[in-house]
Amino acid sequence: MTSRERVYRAVLFQGPDRVPYNLPEPYGSDILHVGATDDPNWQPSVKTDTKWEDEFGCIWTKLSGDKTMGQVTGHPLKDYALLDTVRFPDYKNPARYQAAAEAVKRNRGEKFVLAGIPLSLIHRLEYLRGHVEAWTDPYEHPDELRRLLNILADIAIDAIDNFVAVGVDGIFSCDDWGLQDRPMVDPEVFAEFWKPVYHRVYHYAHDCGLLTFLHSCGHIADLLDYFIEAELDVIQMDQQENMGLDLLAERFGGRVCFWCPVDIQNTMVHGSVEEVRAYARKLVDSFGAFNGGFIAQWYASPEAVGHTWEKIEAMCEEFVQYGGRYYARR
């Protein structure tokens, strides 16, 4: 199988020849990541090492020498009365997708091409509105919130249209919806406000022939049913132990494809090398036992979370070796 076919078969539960993976060198990846570049027609109002404006007009700041992405300190939509005057980025511009098109052409159909799209329905809401405002909007400004979320969906759909023309296979975005022990929002509130917008975008992507991928950290078990109903194909989660592998596999195995490393907060930090190996095998056994259903991953910022290369190599070796013979044994 090509890497492209292998990922499709894993996601759609159609029997890959081995577990697909996205790992560091020298292990390699079955996935080619592409994205849109900055709009060449846009210029930030401020751009220094410690302060800058993004394309949505949000102002970011960080301390000198800080290695993190910083935080938003300037929210352009503090008042919904400004909604008609806020400048939203233009994702219709085909110039943004030239680099992606060239990468797809070089790929020649070998790897599964996954395109990052601007679909961040909770983080971008916080960046635009402010933290307190974002979490009180469902109660104080429900109609305005729905309108704003659908504007964000429109932007994502503009990106999808262009990526379809480029020839990608799937779309990917990030929204962290979980605390350590529960979702950040009441599941019923999520179902009322956010699920319909995700569904609108994911259904559109499916109509275009694309698979749908989402990264979300934290305890999101009580939201996964809604994401599945919204036509999510793949959930990329870096934590699983706070919810439990057995619970996740029992409730959602065979219904959504899991894309995971060994739990980045627990076993990869506190476990022994052999415990890391055993956990990697259990991920394959738990999620991959549905004629597919699992993609192996690594955490690409290991120093930030205290992962040693000895443990990373042990995890990767199990994913490659155990995952390589897993379906042949079944």
C-alpha positions as CSV (number, residue, x, y, z in Angstrom):
1,M,0.0,0.0,0.0
2,T,1.0,3.6,-0.4
3,S,1.0,5.7,2.7
4,R,-2.0,7.5,1.3
5,E,-4.0,4.3,1.0
6,R,-2.8,3.1,4.4
7,V,-4.2,6.2,6.2
8,Y,-7.5,6.1,4.3
9,R,-7.9,2.5,5.2
10,A,-7.1,3.1,8.9
11,V,-9.5,6.0,9.1
12,L,-12.3,4.3,7.3
13,F,-11.8,0.9,9.1
14,Q,-11.0,-0.9,5.8
15,G,-8.0,-2.9,6.8
16,P,-4.6,-1.1,6.4
17,D,-1.5,-3.4,6.0
18,R,0.0,-1.8,9.1
19,V,-0.6,0.9,11.6
20,P,0.0,4.3,9.9
21,Y,2.2,6.7,11.8
22,N,3.5,10.3,12.0
23,L,6.9,10.0,13.7
24,P,10.2,11.9,13.8
25,E,13.2,10.9,11.7
26,P,14.5,8.3,11.1
27,Y,11.0,6.6,11.5
28,G,9.2,8.9,9.0
29,S,5.5,9.6,8.4
30,D,2.6,8.4,6.2
31,I,1.2,12.0,6.4
32,L,2.3,15.1,4.5
33,H,1.3,18.3,6.3
34,V,0.5,21.4,4.3
35,G,-1.1,24.7,5.1
36,A,-2.0,28.2,3.8
37,T,0.6,30.9,3.9
38,D,0.0,34.5,5.1
39,D,-2.1,36.7,2.9
40,P,0.3,38.7,0.8
41,N,-2.1,41.6,0.8
42,W,-2.1,41.9,4.6
43,Q,0.4,43.8,6.8
44,P,0.3,43.7,10.6
45,S,0.0,47.0,12.5
46,V,2.8,45.9,14.9
47,K,5.4,43.1,14.5
48,T,8.3,42.8,17.0
49,D,9.9,39.9,18.9
50,T,7.5,40.5,21.9
51,K,4.4,42.0,20.3
52,W,2.6,41.4,17.1
53,E,-0.8,41.4,15.4
54,D,-2.3,38.3,13.7
55,E,-4.6,38.3,10.7
56,F,-7.7,38.5,12.8
57,G,-6.5,41.7,14.4
58,C,-5.7,40.1,17.7
59,I,-2.6,41.6,19.5
60,W,-0.2,39.0,21.0
61,T,2.5,39.7,23.6
62,K,5.2,37.7,25.3
63,L,8.2,38.4,27.5
64,S,11.6,38.7,25.9
65,G,13.2,35.3,25.6
66,D,9.9,33.4,26.2
67,K,9.8,30.2,24.1
68,T,6.0,30.0,24.2
69,M,3.5,31.5,21.7
70,G,2.6,34.2,24.2
71,Q,-0.9,35.3,24.8
72,V,-3.5,37.6,23.4
73,T,-3.7,41.0,25.1
74,G,-5.6,42.9,22.5
75,H,-9.1,41.6,21.7
76,P,-10.6,43.3,18.6
77,L,-14.2,42.2,19.3
78,K,-14.7,43.1,23.0
79,D,-18.0,44.5,22.0
80,Y,-20.3,42.7,19.5
81,A,-21.4,46.2,18.3
82,L,-18.0,46.1,16.4
83,L,-18.8,42.8,14.6
84,D,-19.6,44.5,11.3
85,T,-16.4,46.5,11.4
86,V,-13.9,43.8,12.4
87,R,-11.5,42.8,9.6
88,F,-11.5,39.0,9.0
89,P,-8.7,37.3,7.0
90,D,-9.2,36.5,3.4
91,Y,-8.8,32.8,2.8
92,K,-10.2,32.9,-0.7
93,N,-6.9,34.3,-2.1
94,P,-5.4,31.5,-4.2
95,A,-1.9,32.9,-3.6
96,R,-2.0,31.5,-0.1
97,Y,-2.1,27.9,-1.4
98,Q,0.8,28.0,-3.9
99,A,3.3,26.3,-1.6
100,A,0.7,23.6,-0.7
101,A,0.0,23.0,-4.4
102,E,3.8,22.6,-5.1
103,A,4.1,20.1,-2.1
104,V,1.2,18.1,-3.4
105,K,2.7,17.9,-6.8
106,R,6.0,16.7,-5.5
107,N,4.2,14.1,-3.4
108,R,2.8,12.3,-6.5
109,G,0.1,10.7,-4.5
110,E,2.4,8.8,-2.2
111,K,1.6,10.2,1.3
112,F,-1.8,11.2,2.7
113,V,-2.0,15.0,2.4
114,L,-3.4,16.7,5.5
115,A,-4.2,20.5,5.2
116,G,-4.4,22.7,8.2
117,I,-7.4,25.0,8.1
118,P,-8.4,28.0,10.2
119,L,-11.1,26.3,12.2
120,S,-10.6,27.2,15.9
121,L,-14.1,27.7,17.3
122,I,-13.1,28.2,21.0
123,H,-9.6,29.5,20.9
124,R,-10.3,32.1,18.2
125,L,-13.5,33.1,20.0
126,E,-11.3,33.7,23.1
127,Y,-8.7,35.6,21.1
128,L,-11.4,37.8,19.5
129,R,-13.7,38.4,22.5
130,G,-11.5,37.8,25.6
131,H,-11.6,34.8,28.0
132,V,-14.5,35.8,30.2
133,E,-16.6,37.1,27.3
134,A,-16.1,33.9,25.3
135,W,-17.4,31.7,28.1
136,T,-20.4,33.9,28.9
137,D,-21.5,34.5,25.3
138,P,-23.8,31.4,25.2
139,Y,-25.8,33.0,28.1
140,E,-25.5,36.7,27.4
141,H,-25.1,37.0,23.6
142,P,-26.4,33.7,22.1
143,D,-27.5,35.2,18.7
144,E,-24.3,37.1,18.3
145,L,-22.2,34.1,19.2
146,R,-24.0,32.0,16.6
147,R,-23.3,34.6,14.0
148,L,-19.6,34.9,14.8
149,L,-19.1,31.1,14.9
150,N,-20.7,30.9,11.4
151,I,-18.4,33.7,10.1
152,L,-15.4,31.5,11.4
153,A,-17.0,28.6,9.6
154,D,-17.3,30.6,6.4
155,I,-13.5,31.3,6.6
156,A,-12.8,27.6,7.1
157,I,-14.9,26.7,4.1
158,D,-13.1,29.2,1.9
159,A,-9.9,27.4,2.8
160,I,-11.5,24.0,2.1
161,D,-12.5,25.2,-1.4
162,N,-8.9,26.1,-2.2
163,F,-7.4,23.0,-0.7
164,V,-9.8,20.9,-2.7
165,A,-8.4,22.6,-5.8
166,V,-4.9,21.8,-4.6
167,G,-5.7,18.1,-4.2
168,V,-5.4,17.4,-0.5
169,D,-6.9,14.4,1.2
170,G,-8.1,15.7,4.6
171,I,-8.4,18.8,6.8
172,F,-7.0,19.4,10.3
173,S,-7.6,22.0,13.0
174,C,-7.0,22.4,16.7
175,D,-9.4,23.2,19.5
176,D,-8.6,22.2,23.1
177,W,-12.0,21.5,24.7
178,G,-10.9,19.6,27.9
179,L,-9.8,20.3,31.4
180,Q,-8.0,17.5,33.2
181,D,-11.2,15.9,34.5
182,R,-14.1,17.2,32.4
183,P,-14.9,19.3,29.3
184,M,-14.4,23.1,29.5
185,V,-18.1,23.6,28.7
186,D,-21.3,21.8,29.6
187,P,-21.9,19.2,26.9
188,E,-25.4,20.4,26.3
189,V,-24.2,24.0,25.7
190,F,-21.5,22.6,23.3
191,A,-24.2,20.6,21.5
192,E,-26.4,23.7,21.1
193,F,-23.8,26.3,19.9
194,W,-20.6,24.6,18.6
195,K,-21.7,21.2,17.3
196,P,-23.9,22.6,14.5
197,V,-21.0,24.7,13.3
198,Y,-18.5,21.9,13.3
199,H,-21.1,19.8,11.5
200,R,-21.5,22.4,8.8
201,V,-17.8,22.5,8.1
202,Y,-17.2,18.7,8.3
203,H,-20.2,17.9,6.2
204,Y,-19.0,20.4,3.6
205,A,-15.6,18.7,3.7
206,H,-17.1,15.3,3.2
207,D,-19.1,16.5,0.3
208,C,-15.8,17.6,-1.2
209,G,-14.3,14.2,-0.7
210,L,-12.1,15.1,2.3
211,L,-11.6,13.4,5.6
212,T,-11.9,15.4,8.8
213,F,-9.2,15.6,11.6
214,L,-9.3,17.5,14.9
215,H,-6.8,17.9,17.7
216,S,-8.3,18.4,21.1
217,C,-6.5,17.9,24.5
218,G,-8.0,17.3,27.9
219,H,-10.9,15.2,29.2
220,I,-13.2,15.3,26.2
221,A,-15.0,11.9,26.4
222,D,-18.3,13.6,27.0
223,L,-18.0,15.6,23.8
224,L,-16.8,12.8,21.5
225,D,-20.3,11.6,20.6
226,Y,-21.2,15.1,19.5
227,F,-18.0,15.3,17.3
228,I,-18.8,12.0,15.8
229,E,-22.3,13.1,15.0
230,A,-20.8,16.2,13.5
231,E,-18.9,13.9,11.0
232,L,-15.5,14.0,12.6
233,D,-13.3,11.1,11.3
234,V,-10.2,11.4,13.3
235,I,-9.5,12.7,16.8
236,Q,-5.9,13.6,17.6
237,M,-5.5,13.4,21.4
238,D,-2.2,13.6,23.3
239,Q,-3.8,12.5,26.6
240,Q,-5.8,9.4,27.2
241,E,-5.0,8.2,30.7
242,N,-7.2,10.9,32.3
243,M,-10.2,9.3,30.5
244,G,-8.9,5.7,30.3
245,L,-8.0,3.7,27.3
246,D,-10.5,1.0,28.0
247,L,-13.3,3.5,28.3
248,L,-12.4,5.3,25.1
249,A,-12.1,2.1,23.2
250,E,-15.3,0.7,24.6
251,R,-17.4,3.8,23.9
252,F,-15.8,5.1,20.7
253,G,-13.6,2.4,19.1
254,G,-14.7,1.7,15.6
255,R,-16.7,4.9,15.5
256,V,-13.9,7.4,15.2
257,C,-10.2,6.9,14.4
258,F,-7.8,7.8,17.2
259,W,-4.4,9.5,16.4
260,C,-2.3,9.4,19.5
261,P,1.2,9.2,21.1
262,V,1.8,7.5,24.4
263,D,0.1,9.8,27.0
264,I,2.3,12.8,27.1
265,Q,1.5,13.8,30.7
266,N,1.7,10.5,32.5
267,T,3.4,7.5,31.0
268,M,5.8,9.4,28.8
269,V,6.9,11.5,31.8
270,H,6.7,9.1,34.8
271,G,6.8,5.7,33.2
272,S,9.8,3.5,32.6
273,V,11.0,2.7,29.1
274,E,9.3,-0.7,29.3
275,E,6.1,0.9,30.5
276,V,6.2,3.3,27.5
277,R,6.6,0.3,25.2
278,A,3.7,-1.5,26.8
279,Y,1.5,1.5,26.6
280,A,2.3,2.0,22.9
281,R,1.3,-1.6,22.2
282,K,-1.9,-1.1,24.2
283,L,-2.8,1.9,22.1
284,V,-2.6,-0.3,19.0
285,D,-4.6,-3.1,20.7
286,S,-7.2,-0.8,22.0
287,F,-7.9,1.5,19.1
288,G,-6.6,-0.4,16.1
289,A,-8.7,-3.5,16.7
290,F,-11.5,-2.5,14.4
291,N,-9.9,-3.3,11.0
292,G,-8.2,0.0,11.4
293,G,-9.0,2.9,13.8
294,F,-5.5,4.0,15.0
295,I,-2.7,6.3,13.7
296,A,0.5,6.5,15.8
297,Q,1.9,9.9,16.7
298,W,4.7,11.6,18.6
299,Y,4.7,14.8,20.6
300,A,6.7,17.2,18.5
301,S,7.8,19.5,21.3
302,P,9.3,16.9,23.7
303,E,11.5,19.3,25.7
304,A,8.5,21.3,26.7
305,V,6.9,18.4,28.4
306,G,9.9,16.5,29.7
307,H,10.1,13.6,27.3
308,T,13.5,11.9,26.9
309,W,14.7,10.6,23.6
310,E,15.2,7.2,25.1
311,K,11.4,7.0,25.7
312,I,10.6,8.6,22.4
313,E,12.7,6.0,20.6
314,A,11.1,3.1,22.6
315,M,7.6,4.4,21.7
316,C,8.5,4.8,18.0
317,E,10.0,1.4,17.8
318,E,6.9,-0.3,19.2
319,F,4.6,1.7,16.8
320,V,6.8,0.7,13.8
321,Q,7.5,-2.9,14.8
322,Y,4.4,-4.0,16.7
323,G,2.2,-1.9,14.5
324,G,3.9,-3.2,11.5
325,R,2.9,-6.8,12.1
326,Y,-0.4,-6.1,14.0
327,Y,-2.8,-6.7,11.1
328,A,-0.8,-9.6,9.6
329,R,-1.5,-11.5,12.8
330,R,-5.2,-10.9,12.8
